[in-house]
Amino acid sequence: MKSLLLSFFLLSVFVLKAQSFDLLYNTTTSPEVIGLSEKSGFYEVRAYEDSAGTRFPLLLRVSLNGALILDSLDLTRPDEVLIDEFYYSRDHLGVIQTISSQGKACFAIEFIDTLSGFLVLRNLVTDTSEYFVERARLYGDTLFVVGSLRNPNNSMDAFVYQWDLPNNRDTIINLGNSNPSIDLASDILKISDKLYIFKTRNSTANCNTFNEVLRFNLDLTLDTTVAICNSISNSANHSRYIISALELPNSEFMISSRAEFLPNPNAPNPEQIGFFRWDTSLVEQQAVLFGKHDSVALEANRAVSRFPGSNSVYIGGTENYVVNSFGYDTSDSYYAITRADLLGNVIWTKYYTNNTFLHLRQVLATSDGGVLLAGTSYDDKTAVGQEKDIWILKLDSNGNYPQTSSLGESLSYQAEILIFPNPVKNQLNIRQLNSEKALELVLFDSNGRIVLESMIDNSDQEVDVSGLPKGIYFYNIREAAKQSNLKSGKLIIK
């Protein structure tokens, strides 16, 4: 009996231990990641491959230790992309972006019997407009879908779709104002007896911002609209573009998006990843920005995630992103991920790169306390030239992942240290990629005298150099425990 108990204890410890890995999935076309989910014993990545303008569904399954156990490209269902999936009664319910027989973008809702695998029902939602789905959520017996629609005159509007499943009654509401460019609903939450719809548009009547939250009654009558405007923490911080939302305890919710930091002198449009905690009275409680101040950031499509019952959340995006009309660039960008408690207090922020042009699409908190990240990796340095792949990264609860070769097509990437801006005036940033070690910065003047020493014990840390005279300096960054030099260079203080 003792032997059995010991075996069970050891098995429990093994199961609860957070796994970490990275996996680069090579493709010959142009993939995009649509969704992540954790199943029994593996992770599932929903994606598509774009071949000459036609999208084919791609399903990847990855074991808990990072082995690729399935890659299935479905050539029988062109332009059928699964956006979200649920289980309702004994059926698998899928919300699918597709194209109608008239060649218009629309969406379908499918019910598949989980025992037989047979299609039970397919409801195609289409009319004279074209529909582009951003998010679907199932609350009890009611399915909600939000996104954007293109009117016959090519103007764009946000929409919300509701399907009362037991009564087979559906409703669709246009939430827009025939905006010529950006107008979409990117997420929806049902909290108590209200619906909260998060919308992105060009402008609002009462705020210089791109986002707003609409509160609806359950019968889809509008209660109120509030612009997501200047942060209470800093009146110059603006939330922008696609919002991901997450319900929190105590009648609160968290939203995440790209955020603009206007007074930064280093760039005309500096952006960071921002997350904001609001209550259901639509009052902001906290706002946090993280990322590189003088570069463009890009929000993930599903950027904020909490495993049910956990006391923390994960928020992610892409940093050092370069806007390019081709949709990719030859520079290196990196996944940025923050773990925070339910009040929005940051536990840690870390950055990861595989030395390619990255775009983080999906963030999923996992049952072991860690987080799964997935997005695209564009590499122009391969033997075949331009190549766009999928990079999947699994971190433990401390943001660690192995620095040695892992399974399948997985690669490992060396730790890297960034020092910016250079020239610098007041605050020097030291950023660690792919690791977090206790470092020491030593600054020398042109005569070799030490003028500044500073411990670096975070993955992203500022060092105040405002007290030093203008001029040319030299720096060493070394690992504090080993006193081994990791990086050296020249620094200009202006």
Protein Blocks (a to p, Z undefined) as FASTA:
>chain_A
ZZmmmmmmmmmmmmmpccddddddddfbdcddfbdcddehiacddddddeehiacddddd
ddfkopafbdcddfklghiacfbdcdehjbccdddddddfkopacdddddddfklopafb
dcddddfbdcddfbdcdehjaccdddddddfkopacdddddddfklopacdddfbeoiak
bccdfbdcdehjbccdddddfbdfkbccfbdcddddfkopafbdcdddddfkbmkbcceh
jddddddehhiacdddddddfklmkbmbbcddddddddfkopafbdcdedjfkbccdddf
blbccdehiabdcddddehiacdfklpafbdcddddddddfkopafbdcdddehiacddf
bdcddfkopacdddddddfkbfnlpadddddddddfkopacfbdcehjbccddddddddd
dddfklccdddehiacddddddddfkopafbdcddfbfbdcddfklpccdddddddddfk
lopafbdcddddZZ
